[in-house]
Amino acid sequence: MRGLLPGELVNRALGTAGSVRLAPGIELRDVWNGVPAGDRAALLTDAEEQAAGEWPVLLASDFARFQREGDRDRYETPYFERRRRIVTSALAALLTGDERWVADVVDGVWLVCDEATWTLPAHASSAAARDEPLPRPGDRDLDLFCAETGGLLAWMDHLLGSALDAATRLRISTEVDQRVLTPFLEVRDWPWLTRFTNNWNPWIHSNLTACTLLLEPDPARRAQVVERVVDGLDVFLDSYPDDGGCDEGASYWTRAGGSVADSLVLLYDATAGQLDGFGHPKLRPITSYLPAMHIDDRWYVNFADCPAQLADPSAAYPLYRLGVHTDEPTARQHARMIRRRDDPLVPRIPSMLRVIGTLLEPGLRTEEDEVGHQDVYLPDTEVLVARSKNLLVALKGGHNAESHNHNDVGSLIVAVDGVPRVIDLGVGTYTRQTFSADRYQIFTMQSDYHNLPLINGFSQPPGREFQATGMSAELGDRTTCELDLAHAYPPEAGIRSWHRRLVLDQTVELTDTWDLSDAPRSLVWHLILNGPALHESGTIRVAGLTISYDADHLAAVLEPLPLTDPRLSAIWGDQVTRLALTARPPLLTPSNATTVVFSPSHLFTRHVTRE
């Protein structure tokens, strides 16, 4: 990207703060009066509901709960509620011009500016290094939400500046400079820039871009921040696979590839297209990823910590802009579909650029010719997604040190009629344990709670060396995919090869063929099922999907799996089912194979077992 955005062009194109408009301000009444009535009504209702209560209070004792108890929610809930209320009140001010809403925004801005830190307790690395539960003045922890808060306040100044008092505007510019821009320029070893390159990198850089374009008055300093942002995005894109796959999953894509789009949109729009990074060769495959992972409605293929549902209409805007600039019609169409969902436009963690862009972008309301889903195999990320008339199947290879990793090499997802039935649970509510050395004690991270075998009593361990090998796929009317899971398990499991083969036509056939160093003591296949499951000999039925297995060689047990975590139960309900297929003695030989068939319930296809 550096070749597309040379330093001298950055200096010449950026101009000064306030020299361009990136969104219409409150004074442009014709624009805001033209917002469609349905959007207006929904946003004003949301704002009234938010404003009906008191402003959320942030307590030191709740901040300290993370270090003392591992609890993130007690502090994060009011933290994000404050910011969401600022956004909803700002939108109400823009839509109505009413001073009441501007006053509410000012109250929220001053509350946020009085916070001891904008960093979440889980990300307060300076306090953690001191083994203290609370931050100190002067701590510099530029995490996702410190940067996001800076971006939010910068947008408040940009959109409502003509209606804000001088003291509030000065408070915004001072706090954003001290907490965001100056630390970014003075500290160069941020872990999200030098030690890992997941969604933190583009997410933080997108907000740094907004802060400097909207607030920084010094042209030289503006150019310096932008040049470093471009360099940082290069670090991220250099680490990104050529196939455009996001190993963190679809929802994290919205803050990975989607946040790259946010930065590029800001630079492009601020310079009337002079700073155009959309020609980067990885941008088009990145753009194609989210539509390729779509199942139906809010459902997406999900691996790792990714939830199975995406309910954020504002994600439509970065996807749409990517689709425009990379000439990818599938992305534009998918963005319009996201925009049409009836979820609240302002999500729990809102981005003002996205909310305003989704609200005002006329291209998100137009129509294009329908573009159907395309089957995809991502050879670098090692993910297959393929479809037949009623079925969708996804299969992953990869390794067990991916970003937001679960021990899930070789796991699959099967959806029927647009709903996942053989599922990946995703992740529960984040706690201190989630990103600690004890991460893999959480059941959702373990291979025994993915759609995988337990071999000689051994599950998959975490680590880069535990990986799939030889993964390949052929797409077509009859899609096939193959990989070897031997190296995903520890050597003690005694696996010479564990060949997993998937075939999709009218059904999904999953065949495991193994070669072990000795006769196995035990073999158990687990499948996590969404929906009430009924068992007959050789057949499991779950909500439109029939799973056929060889009852002579496998014994089936359905195990209820209660879901008490609200993040899981919000998607899957209070309970899912774990199916355990345990090998009977005829199958317990060093070399053997077995097949499980997944079919829509109106079809019946028999299993195959070879000895």
ChimeraX attribute file (.defattr): number of C-alpha atoms within 10 A of each C-alpha:
attribute: neighborCount
match mode: 1-to-1
recipient: residues
	/A:1	18
	/A:2	13
	/A:3	8
	/A:4	15
	/A:5	18
	/A:6	13
	/A:7	16
	/A:8	9
	/A:9	13
	/A:10	21
	/A:11	18
	/A:12	12
	/A:13	18
	/A:14	22
	/A:15	19
	/A:16	19
	/A:17	18
	/A:18	14
	/A:19	12
	/A:20	15
	/A:21	14
	/A:22	21
	/A:23	14
	/A:24	17
	/A:25	20
	/A:26	24
	/A:27	15
	/A:28	12
	/A:29	14
	/A:30	10
	/A:31	14
	/A:32	20
	/A:33	14
	/A:34	11
	/A:35	14
	/A:36	11
	/A:37	10
	/A:38	8
	/A:39	13
	/A:40	19
	/A:41	14
	/A:42	13
	/A:43	20
	/A:44	18
	/A:45	14
	/A:46	19
	/A:47	22
	/A:48	15
	/A:49	12
	/A:50	18
	/A:51	16
	/A:52	8
	/A:53	8
	/A:54	7
	/A:55	16
	/A:56	16
	/A:57	11
	/A:58	19
	/A:59	12
	/A:60	12
	/A:61	13
	/A:62	19
	/A:63	23
	/A:64	21
	/A:65	20
	/A:66	21
	/A:67	20
	/A:68	13
	/A:69	11
	/A:70	16
	/A:71	21
	/A:72	21
	/A:73	16
	/A:74	16
	/A:75	21
	/A:76	17
	/A:77	13
	/A:78	16
	/A:79	21
	/A:80	18
	/A:81	17
	/A:82	20
	/A:83	23
	/A:84	23
	/A:85	25
	/A:86	28
	/A:87	26
	/A:88	27
	/A:89	26
	/A:90	26
	/A:91	28
	/A:92	25
	/A:93	25
	/A:94	23
	/A:95	21
	/A:96	17
	/A:97	20
	/A:98	12
	/A:99	13
	/A:100	12
	/A:101	23
	/A:102	23
	/A:103	16
	/A:104	18
	/A:105	26
	/A:106	19
	/A:107	14
	/A:108	22
	/A:109	22
	/A:110	13
	/A:111	15
	/A:112	22
	/A:113	19
	/A:114	12
	/A:115	12
	/A:116	15
	/A:117	21
	/A:118	23
	/A:119	24
	/A:120	20
	/A:121	25
	/A:122	21
	/A:123	15
	/A:124	23
	/A:125	19
	/A:126	16
	/A:127	17
	/A:128	15
	/A:129	8
	/A:130	10
	/A:131	10
	/A:132	15
	/A:133	19
	/A:134	21
	/A:135	22
	/A:136	12
	/A:137	7
	/A:138	11
	/A:139	16
	/A:140	21
	/A:141	24
	/A:142	26
	/A:143	23
	/A:144	21
	/A:145	22
	/A:146	22
	/A:147	27
	/A:148	28
	/A:149	24
	/A:150	27
	/A:151	26
	/A:152	27
	/A:153	30
	/A:154	26
	/A:155	24
	/A:156	24
	/A:157	20
	/A:158	22
	/A:159	26
	/A:160	22
	/A:161	17
	/A:162	13
	/A:163	16
	/A:164	17
	/A:165	11
	/A:166	11
	/A:167	8
	/A:168	17
	/A:169	21
	/A:170	12
	/A:171	16
	/A:172	22
	/A:173	19
	/A:174	14
	/A:175	16
	/A:176	26
	/A:177	18
	/A:178	13
	/A:179	22
	/A:180	27
	/A:181	22
	/A:182	14
	/A:183	16
	/A:184	22
	/A:185	12
	/A:186	8
	/A:187	10
	/A:188	11
	/A:189	10
	/A:190	15
	/A:191	13
	/A:192	19
	/A:193	20
	/A:194	13
	/A:195	9
	/A:196	15
	/A:197	21
	/A:198	24
	/A:199	23
	/A:200	21
	/A:201	27
	/A:202	31
	/A:203	26
	/A:204	27
	/A:205	27
	/A:206	28
	/A:207	29
	/A:208	26
	/A:209	24
	/A:210	26
	/A:211	27
	/A:212	27
	/A:213	29
	/A:214	28
	/A:215	24
	/A:216	22
	/A:217	15
	/A:218	13
	/A:219	17
	/A:220	15
	/A:221	16
	/A:222	24
	/A:223	24
	/A:224	17
	/A:225	22
	/A:226	25
	/A:227	18
	/A:228	17
	/A:229	22
	/A:230	24
	/A:231	16
	/A:232	20
	/A:233	25
	/A:234	16
	/A:235	18
	/A:236	23
	/A:237	24
	/A:238	13
	/A:239	12
	/A:240	21
	/A:241	17
	/A:242	18
	/A:243	19
	/A:244	22
	/A:245	27
	/A:246	25
	/A:247	27
	/A:248	20
	/A:249	25
	/A:250	29
	/A:251	23
	/A:252	21
	/A:253	23
	/A:254	24
	/A:255	22
	/A:256	26
	/A:257	31
	/A:258	28
	/A:259	26
	/A:260	28
	/A:261	28
	/A:262	29
	/A:263	25
	/A:264	24
	/A:265	25
	/A:266	22
	/A:267	26
	/A:268	17
	/A:269	16
	/A:270	22
	/A:271	19
	/A:272	13
	/A:273	14
	/A:274	17
	/A:275	21
	/A:276	19
	/A:277	23
	/A:278	21
	/A:279	12
	/A:280	15
	/A:281	13
	/A:282	17
	/A:283	22
	/A:284	21
	/A:285	18
	/A:286	25
	/A:287	29
	/A:288	24
	/A:289	21
	/A:290	26
	/A:291	20
	/A:292	23
	/A:293	24
	/A:294	22
	/A:295	24
	/A:296	15
	/A:297	14
	/A:298	17
	/A:299	20
	/A:300	25
	/A:301	29
	/A:302	24
	/A:303	30
	/A:304	22
	/A:305	25
	/A:306	23
	/A:307	23
	/A:308	25
	/A:309	21
	/A:310	19
	/A:311	17
	/A:312	23
	/A:313	24
	/A:314	27
	/A:315	27
	/A:316	27
	/A:317	30
	/A:318	29
	/A:319	29
	/A:320	30
	/A:321	26
	/A:322	28
	/A:323	22
	/A:324	15
	/A:325	17
	/A:326	19
	/A:327	13
	/A:328	18
	/A:329	18
	/A:330	22
	/A:331	27
	/A:332	27
	/A:333	25
	/A:334	24
	/A:335	28
	/A:336	22
	/A:337	16
	/A:338	24
	/A:339	22
	/A:340	13
	/A:341	14
	/A:342	11
	/A:343	15
	/A:344	15
	/A:345	24
	/A:346	22
	/A:347	17
	/A:348	14
	/A:349	15
	/A:350	22
	/A:351	23
	/A:352	24
	/A:353	23
	/A:354	19
	/A:355	21
	/A:356	18
	/A:357	21
	/A:358	24
	/A:359	21
	/A:360	19
	/A:361	13
	/A:362	9
	/A:363	17
	/A:364	23
	/A:365	14
	/A:366	9
	/A:367	10
	/A:368	11
	/A:369	8
	/A:370	10
	/A:371	12
	/A:372	9
	/A:373	15
	/A:374	14
	/A:375	18
	/A:376	19
	/A:377	23
	/A:378	20
	/A:379	18
	/A:380	16
	/A:381	20
	/A:382	23
	/A:383	25
	/A:384	26
	/A:385	24
	/A:386	27
	/A:387	26
	/A:388	18
	/A:389	11
	/A:390	15
	/A:391	24
	/A:392	25
	/A:393	25
	/A:394	24
	/A:395	22
	/A:396	24
	/A:397	27
	/A:398	22
	/A:399	25
	/A:400	23
	/A:401	16
	/A:402	18
	/A:403	16
	/A:404	19
	/A:405	21
	/A:406	28
	/A:407	29
	/A:408	29
	/A:409	28
	/A:410	29
	/A:411	21
	/A:412	26
	/A:413	23
	/A:414	25
	/A:415	26
	/A:416	24
	/A:417	16
	/A:418	17
	/A:419	20
	/A:420	26
	/A:421	22
	/A:422	26
	/A:423	26
	/A:424	28
	/A:425	26
	/A:426	21
	/A:427	22
	/A:428	20
	/A:429	12
	/A:430	15
	/A:431	16
	/A:432	19
	/A:433	15
	/A:434	19
	/A:435	12
	/A:436	9
	/A:437	9
	/A:438	10
	/A:439	18
	/A:440	19
	/A:441	11
	/A:442	13
	/A:443	14
	/A:444	21
	/A:445	24
	/A:446	19
	/A:447	24
	/A:448	23
	/A:449	24
	/A:450	29
	/A:451	24
	/A:452	22
	/A:453	25
	/A:454	20
	/A:455	22
	/A:456	17
	/A:457	13
	/A:458	18
	/A:459	20
	/A:460	25
	/A:461	20
	/A:462	24
	/A:463	14
	/A:464	12
	/A:465	14
	/A:466	21
	/A:467	24
	/A:468	23
	/A:469	19
	/A:470	10
	/A:471	22
	/A:472	17
	/A:473	20
	/A:474	14
	/A:475	16
	/A:476	13
	/A:477	12
	/A:478	14
	/A:479	19
	/A:480	19
	/A:481	21
	/A:482	22
	/A:483	24
	/A:484	23
	/A:485	27
	/A:486	23
	/A:487	19
	/A:488	28
	/A:489	24
	/A:490	17
	/A:491	11
	/A:492	10
	/A:493	19
	/A:494	19
	/A:495	22
	/A:496	18
	/A:497	18
	/A:498	23
	/A:499	21
	/A:500	21
	/A:501	20
	/A:502	22
	/A:503	20
	/A:504	24
	/A:505	17
	/A:506	18
	/A:507	22
	/A:508	24
	/A:509	23
	/A:510	20
	/A:511	20
	/A:512	21
	/A:513	17
	/A:514	21
	/A:515	19
	/A:516	19
	/A:517	13
	/A:518	14
	/A:519	14
	/A:520	21
	/A:521	13
	/A:522	16
	/A:523	19
	/A:524	20
	/A:525	18
	/A:526	21
	/A:527	24
	/A:528	25
	/A:529	30
	/A:530	22
	/A:531	19
	/A:532	12
	/A:533	19
	/A:534	12
	/A:535	14
	/A:536	10
	/A:537	12
	/A:538	18
	/A:539	21
	/A:540	18
	/A:541	20
	/A:542	20
	/A:543	18
	/A:544	16
	/A:545	26
	/A:546	24
	/A:547	23
	/A:548	23
	/A:549	25
	/A:550	21
	/A:551	16
	/A:552	14
	/A:553	18
	/A:554	21
	/A:555	16
	/A:556	23
	/A:557	14
	/A:558	18
	/A:559	14
	/A:560	15
	/A:561	15
	/A:562	12
	/A:563	17
	/A:564	13
	/A:565	13
	/A:566	13
	/A:567	16
	/A:568	20
	/A:569	16
	/A:570	12
	/A:571	14
	/A:572	19
	/A:573	16
	/A:574	14
	/A:575	17
	/A:576	22
	/A:577	20
	/A:578	22
	/A:579	24
	/A:580	21
	/A:581	22
	/A:582	19
	/A:583	22
	/A:584	15
	/A:585	14
	/A:586	11
	/A:587	22
	/A:588	18
	/A:589	16
	/A:590	17
	/A:591	19
	/A:592	17
	/A:593	20
	/A:594	20
	/A:595	21
	/A:596	23
	/A:597	23
	/A:598	31
	/A:599	26
	/A:600	23
	/A:601	14
	/A:602	8
	/A:603	11
	/A:604	15
	/A:605	18
	/A:606	17
	/A:607	20
	/A:608	16
	/A:609	18
	/A:610	10
	/A:611	10
